[in-house]
């Protein structure tokens, strides 16, 4: 530990990208706030305030481990890495490089993620993916096609400049708490806030208009609003004429759209729909915020396209206070996408199935036979493991046993692998299946860059050395690559970022030197070293409308035979698979178990009271949970936080055909009284 030092680090939790100082003194760690940080203005959420308890947590892995007859044995780093490389090369020799899958971490630095996907592709496998596939892959597919970029269009702070803020499928007051202050600033200026959510959440308390729609009916709401806007002549026709194409097809489709059907499917009144449409269209500036309540559906890409259609129809893109704000979940999930940790995209969003793009990358990497994509996605790797096509996996900081749907199938897939290498901070539910487990340094014990949800790239400094033998992911990946005969050097963050400058056009001017000197980072695209960055996207250019192709599947089961709609989501004191947040001693007691929230009317009908246990039965598995009576949950609907093992045993879902993202929010289950 560097006693008496002060290091600026990026918060390891959500995608907001809050920064703070870690102050080390007399073997203690403390947080010092950065009052002028452009996102947080010195504020941190409960998880951010508790984050340093992870650094010295007694559960941290400290030494490389190898499994022998179901017992963990400590090994020196050299022996563990040699053995890992030997096993991977043996499987490559026997089955081919494409029999190995790679899962990247959205908590690693840009440099680590870039090097990891480079390792996978130079090894010869196209099967590289990460957790964005489970959340915002529909945003990437839809927005990239329609707008040219799949990222948030404006900075978080620009919400304060909006006259109308329309929120769908997001409970940001819990999931991204620092966003709330900018929304409140807008309200103080007189902005109208509209929140569409089946539940009455903390975020809906901010709303001037809460649209408590039927779960999964978001596209009907959005197109109903568009029909009102077109019928009342509220379109921004100048913007549509000068900046878009495909409007005529959408106009004809809207002409035949039945508003009464939308009322029926959404459960909203026509008056509510008209009010929302008029507020949004007539505002001088308007922001549209969405999160996984929009993307985690079997029609998730269509949902995002509907959001973009609405924004384009009203000209609410490319100006202060007007834009599309998909809120990213993990602290570097945006960076992981940018770096190419995706089955279908190379670094910088080049098409992984395009021979010319592969040739460009081949010239930089000096490797002529890069594997043609697309590779397997997260969930497809599970299926490929079960059917014997994937024989080995390398998992960097991911926990699919908790985070993936149909978790029982994930466990079987991991058991079937011939070899599993896991790199992580803790003995996670996934790490228990590993053959070799390597201890990683946490965010405070290494340096590198992170990209937040608003495309802001920031440098995070090393505050202290890790305990034991834990190593930064970059060192581990680099040493593994040397033993796999992929490269012969020991990579440093600076030199990897300089390679990123060459390979990822959006990062062309985001050099190590500029990031270290920059107080608040740089927002991509930033093409060269004289470029200041681009806080607001799409101030010029042309965009494409999308003619809808969606349908809401209603099996008619909800409410019959104790069948409930199951919504999974986040809690303010927890984070993703819970591998870190379930170890936050200050917060964990507030939500120590996965309680299922149920409407009191439904509970009374079943003879249930607070704290009783129920069994939830899905198509692929079941689980027993305590109930919590909660009036915020609508009838015939259950809410279950996804941060705990066992939750996704219940969740059986289909995939969005465009992005191959699981439809978590489409789940149904049967409830039995225990």
Secondary structure, DSSP 8 states (H G I E B T S, - for coil): --TT-EEEEE-SSSTT--EEEEEEETTEEEEEE-TT-TTTTT---HHHHHGGGGTT-TT---S-EEEETTEEEE--HHHHHHHHHHHHHHHHHHH-GGGEEEE--TTS-HHHHHHHHHHHHHHT---EE-GGGGTTHHHHHHHHHHHS--S-SS-GGGGGG-SEEEEES--HHHHSTTHHHHHHHHHHTT-EEEEE-SS--TGGGG-SEEE---TT-HHHHHHHHHHHHHHTT-S-HHHHHHHEE-HHHHHHHHHT--HHHHHHHH---HHHHHHHHHHHHHSSSEEEEE-HHHHSSTTHHHHHHHHHHHHHHTT-SSBTTBEEEE--SSTTHHHHHHTT-SSSB-GGG-BTT-HHHHHHHHHHHT-S----S----HHHHHHHHHTTS--EEEEES--HHHHSSSHHHHHHHHHH-SEEEEEESS--TTGGG-SEEEEB--GGGS-EEEE-TTSEEEEE---S--STT-B-HHHHHHHHHHHTTS--S---HHHHHHHHHHH-GGGTT--HHHHHH-SS-EES---STT----SS--SSS-EE-----------S-TTSTTEEEEEEE--TT--TTSTTGGG-HHHHGGG-S--EEE-HHHHHHTT--TT-EEEEE-SS-EEEEEEEE-TTS-TTEEEEESSSTTGGGS----B-TTT--B-GGG-EEEEEE-
